[in-house]
Every structure is written in structure tokens, then in C-alpha cells.
Amino acid sequence: MKSDKKASPKESASERLAREAFIGLYLASGKLTSEVEKVCRDEEISMSHYTILWFLARRGLPEGVPMGAVIDGHINRASDATRLADRLLSLGMIERLSSATDRRVVLVRLTDKGRATFLRLTRNVQALHRRQWESLTQGELQDLRRLLMKVLDDDQSLKALAAARG
């Protein structure tokens, strides 16, 4: 049987660079995300739950935020947001309210427990981010953010990044 030395197509230098950039980003994303997940697990929630707490704390109004706005501002899959909110509701971190102006609209807002959890988690996540990015200068971090936004140049990704800025 003849050995096939051409099992994979030849890669140009730019194709190899793109593949290596993708793999580096993929590995970095997994590492950074798992570190944030560990911090969140200490509060018995996931990073996805934290993003909802974060959204409500940053965008929240005393009368509540429409659930549709939470779904629109969620960084992960929108179909997950309702299930995640249900879990936060069962933990007593958020509450649901009826809209005074439109009974079809469901509002959600942080409870005192949710706000306290959010504040504790935020301090811990900020400390983690300082450690995660300590090897980069502020200029390098700004360059990285700019390049990532350029790669994510589509409406949905930019919307998520804008929501993340608060």
C-alpha cells in the first residue's frame, strides 16, 4: 500500500498564519472563560448567569427591565436567556414583575441578594481580569480589543460587545 504524503492540502504562509491565529484565539478563549466560570461557580452560578446579573445591574431600572431587553443584551445565545433567568429567579437573585403600562411585558430586576452576589462576583472577576491581562500593556490591550472588534464586524457581535461595555 502506497503512503499518501499529501493527506492534507498545502498551506500558504497566510493560511498557516490565519490557522495559528484561530487556534491561539480558541485556546485563549477556553482558558480565560474557564477561569471566569470557576469564579462564578464559587457563587453557585455560571458565567452566563453572571452576564444577566451584570446586564441588570448596569442597565437595570428600579421598575425593572423588559425580559426582551435582557435577551437582546445577552452575550450568549438568546434562547438561553429565559432559562438562565428562571434559574436566577429560583435562587432569589432576580424577580419578575408585570409592567404597569403593558401587561404583556414581563419585567425583571435584581433583588438585594442578586445585587450583593453581583457586587461580590464583580470584585472577583475584576481581580481575575487584572491577573489574566497583566502581561499586556494598556496599549496592547487596546490594540487587542480593536482587532477583535474588527474581526467581529457584524451586527450581532458588535451589539454584544456594546452591551458588555455597559
Contacts in CASP RR format, 6 or more apart in sequence:
PFRMAT RR
TARGET T0000
AUTHOR 0000-0000-0000
METHOD contacts of the structure
MODEL  1
MKSDKKASPKESASERLAREAFIGLYLASGKLTSEVEKVCRDEEISMSHY
TILWFLARRGLPEGVPMGAVIDGHINRASDATRLADRLLSLGMIERLSSA
TDRRVVLVRLTDKGRATFLRLTRNVQALHRRQWESLTQGELQDLRRLLMK
VLDDDQSLKALAAARG
11 19 0 8 1.000
32 132 0 8 1.000
33 47 0 8 1.000
35 128 0 8 1.000
35 132 0 8 1.000
36 47 0 8 1.000
36 50 0 8 1.000
36 125 0 8 1.000
36 128 0 8 1.000
37 46 0 8 1.000
37 47 0 8 1.000
39 121 0 8 1.000
39 124 0 8 1.000
39 125 0 8 1.000
39 128 0 8 1.000
40 46 0 8 1.000
40 47 0 8 1.000
40 49 0 8 1.000
40 50 0 8 1.000
40 121 0 8 1.000
42 124 0 8 1.000
43 50 0 8 1.000
43 117 0 8 1.000
43 120 0 8 1.000
43 121 0 8 1.000
44 91 0 8 1.000
45 53 0 8 1.000
45 87 0 8 1.000
45 88 0 8 1.000
45 91 0 8 1.000
45 93 0 8 1.000
45 117 0 8 1.000
45 121 0 8 1.000
46 84 0 8 1.000
48 74 0 8 1.000
48 76 0 8 1.000
48 80 0 8 1.000
48 84 0 8 1.000
49 84 0 8 1.000
49 87 0 8 1.000
49 88 0 8 1.000
49 93 0 8 1.000
50 118 0 8 1.000
50 121 0 8 1.000
50 125 0 8 1.000
51 74 0 8 1.000
51 75 0 8 1.000
51 76 0 8 1.000
52 70 0 8 1.000
52 74 0 8 1.000
52 81 0 8 1.000
52 84 0 8 1.000
52 85 0 8 1.000
52 88 0 8 1.000
52 94 0 8 1.000
53 88 0 8 1.000
53 93 0 8 1.000
53 94 0 8 1.000
53 110 0 8 1.000
53 114 0 8 1.000
53 117 0 8 1.000
53 118 0 8 1.000
53 121 0 8 1.000
54 118 0 8 1.000
54 122 0 8 1.000
55 65 0 8 1.000
55 70 0 8 1.000
55 73 0 8 1.000
55 74 0 8 1.000
55 163 0 8 1.000
56 64 0 8 1.000
56 65 0 8 1.000
56 70 0 8 1.000
56 94 0 8 1.000
56 108 0 8 1.000
56 109 0 8 1.000
56 110 0 8 1.000
56 118 0 8 1.000
57 110 0 8 1.000
57 115 0 8 1.000
57 118 0 8 1.000
57 122 0 8 1.000
58 166 0 8 1.000
59 65 0 8 1.000
59 69 0 8 1.000
59 166 0 8 1.000
60 109 0 8 1.000
60 110 0 8 1.000
61 109 0 8 1.000
62 109 0 8 1.000
63 97 0 8 1.000
63 100 0 8 1.000
63 107 0 8 1.000
63 109 0 8 1.000
64 97 0 8 1.000
64 107 0 8 1.000
64 108 0 8 1.000
64 109 0 8 1.000
65 107 0 8 1.000
65 108 0 8 1.000
65 109 0 8 1.000
66 99 0 8 1.000
66 105 0 8 1.000
66 106 0 8 1.000
66 107 0 8 1.000
67 81 0 8 1.000
67 82 0 8 1.000
67 85 0 8 1.000
67 96 0 8 1.000
67 105 0 8 1.000
67 106 0 8 1.000
67 107 0 8 1.000
67 108 0 8 1.000
70 81 0 8 1.000
70 85 0 8 1.000
70 108 0 8 1.000
71 78 0 8 1.000
71 81 0 8 1.000
71 82 0 8 1.000
72 78 0 8 1.000
72 159 0 8 1.000
72 163 0 8 1.000
73 159 0 8 1.000
73 160 0 8 1.000
73 163 0 8 1.000
74 80 0 8 1.000
74 81 0 8 1.000
74 84 0 8 1.000
74 160 0 8 1.000
74 163 0 8 1.000
75 160 0 8 1.000
75 163 0 8 1.000
75 164 0 8 1.000
85 94 0 8 1.000
85 108 0 8 1.000
88 94 0 8 1.000
88 114 0 8 1.000
89 95 0 8 1.000
89 96 0 8 1.000
89 108 0 8 1.000
91 113 0 8 1.000
92 111 0 8 1.000
92 113 0 8 1.000
92 114 0 8 1.000
93 110 0 8 1.000
93 111 0 8 1.000
93 113 0 8 1.000
93 114 0 8 1.000
93 117 0 8 1.000
94 108 0 8 1.000
94 109 0 8 1.000
94 110 0 8 1.000
94 111 0 8 1.000
94 114 0 8 1.000
95 108 0 8 1.000
95 109 0 8 1.000
95 111 0 8 1.000
96 106 0 8 1.000
96 107 0 8 1.000
96 108 0 8 1.000
97 106 0 8 1.000
97 107 0 8 1.000
97 108 0 8 1.000
97 109 0 8 1.000
98 105 0 8 1.000
98 106 0 8 1.000
98 107 0 8 1.000
99 105 0 8 1.000
99 106 0 8 1.000
99 107 0 8 1.000
110 118 0 8 1.000
133 141 0 8 1.000
136 144 0 8 1.000
149 158 0 8 1.000
149 161 0 8 1.000
152 158 0 8 1.000
152 161 0 8 1.000
END
